[in-house]
């Protein structure tokens, strides 16, 4: 196991990202079966069994060094409100992807997501020594695209007809990245944004 997929807890003022385990399945089911959460994803989770398989897949990928999944916890209440992960881990190229992110609707458009992304980016660049962090989303998902751009990521292009979703729709995927050389400026802007939202 490389340092890239060693379980770690990342904690901020509003959010705690703790290592995902099967114990999180019950709390995730309570908030994670909203169809709107899965509108733009490859997989649709509509039952407890779907969510269990989602978590087990994430943990299996962690075991082989391909991902590092987290449960997203609201610090003030201690409630599990979503999940996110480092994926597509490439230690030889000092590269990770941040994705598989979902937050239950009552906590969307709050400081939670910005702070969670900040904690993950800081860990990637300042602890893991990444030279590149990737993010991607459905080309049609305008809300996600704007959120990624607000982080300071740069759009790199669209992979046309990239994946077939569980609904059968052929999806284009838009890729973004943040490079190590860009991180100091991105970090400063995120810190300023978080300070103004308190």
N, C-alpha and C positions, 0 to 999 in steps of 0.2 A: 504494500500500500504506500503510495507516494504521499507527500505532504498535501498534495492537491485534493485528496479525498479523505483526509483525516477528519472525523467529526469535530466540529467546533461550534461554540455558541457565540453569536454576534449580537451585542446589546447596545441599544441607543436609548434616547429619552422616551420614545413612544412605542418602540417595537423591540421584541427579542426574537431572533432567529435561532431556533434550537434544533439540534440534530433530529431529523424525522425518524420516527420509529413506528412499529405497528400499534403502539399504545395511542398514537394520535388519530387512528382511524375513526373511533367513535366521535371525538370532538369535531373532526373534519366533516363527517357525515352530517352533523347538526347544521353546518353552514355551507356545505359544498355541493348540494344537489340542485341548486338554482340553475335552470337551463340557460339563463343569460350568461353565466360564467363560462359556458362551453361553446358559445355561438361561433367563435372564430378558431377553435382548437381542432387538432386532428382527431382527437378522441372525444366522445360525448359521455360524460359521467352522469347517470341518472338513478343508480341504485347503490346501496351499500357495497354490494359485490364489485361494482365498477370501481368504486373508490378504493376498496381493498386491493384490487388488482393494480391500480395506479400506484399506490404506495409500495406494494411488493415489487413492482417493476423498478421503481426508483431505487429501492434498497438493493435489488439485484445488480443494477448498473453501478451503484456505489461499490459493491463488493468486488467488481472487476475493474474498478478505477475509472469508470466513465462519467460518474456524476457524484455530487455532494448535495443531497436534498435537505431542506429545512422545513420545519413547521413555523409558520408566522404567528407570533403571539402578541396580542395587545398588552403592553406592560401594565397599564393602569388596572385592568380587570383580570389579567392572567388568562384570558380567553384565547383559544386557538381560532384564528380567523382566516387562515389560508395556508398556502405553501409556495415555495420557490426553490430554485436549485441552481448550482453550477452544473453545467453539463458539457458534453462534447469536449471533455478535458483532454488536453494535449500537452503533457509536461515537457516533452522534448522540444516543443515549439513555444513553450511558456504562454499558452493560450487557453482560455476558458470561454464558455458562453454562459450568460445569465439568462435564465428563461424558465419556462414551465411555471410561470407566476400567475397565481390567482388569489384574489382577496374578496371575501364575501361583501355583498353589495353595501351593507350599512357602513363599511369602513373604506369604501372606495372614495377617491377625491379628498382624502385626509392626508395628514403628514406621514402616515404609515408607509406608503409605497416609496415615497421619496427617501425616507430615512433607511428603509430596507435596502434600496438600491445603493445608497451611499455606503452603508456598512459592507455590502458585498463588493463594491468596487474598491473600497479601501483595503479590504482583505486581499483581493486579487492583486492589486498593484503593490501594496506596501508589505504584505506578509508573504504571499506566494511568489512575488517577483515577476508577475505576468508582464509581457510586452504588448499584449492585445487582449481586449475583452470584446466579445461579440454579443449582439442581441438581434433577434429576428422576430418578425410577426407576419401575419396574413396581410398581403398587399391591400386588401379591402378594409382592414381594421383601422380606421382612421383614428379612433380614440387611443389605441395602443401606439400607433405611429407618432402621434403628437406627444404622448407621454415619454417615449424613448428619446425623441428630439429634445424635449425639455431637460432631459438628463445631461445633454451636451454631446450625445452620440452623433456621428456623421453617417448619413445614408451612403451606402456603397453600391447599391443596385438591386435589381429584382431578378430572382431566379424564376423564370416563367414556367408554368405548368410543373411546379416543383414537387408537390405531394398530392395524393388523393386522400381526402378527409373521410372520416367514417360515414358521412352522409353521401359520399360518392362525388362530391364536388372536387374539381381539379383546382388546386390552390396555387397561386403565385406567392412567393415568399420574398419579403424585402429584408435585406441585411443591413445592419448598422455596426459600427465599431467605435471604441475609444482606445487610443493608444497610450502607452506609458508616457510619452512626451506630452500628451494632451491632458494627462490626469491632474497636474497641479492647477490648471485653469478650471477644469471641470469641478475639481474638489472645492475650490474657492467659491464658485457659483452655487454649488449645492449647499455648502455651509451657510452662505448668505440666505438662500431660499428657506432653509430649515429655521434659521434664526428669526426670519420675518414671519414665520407661520406659528410661532409660539405665543 
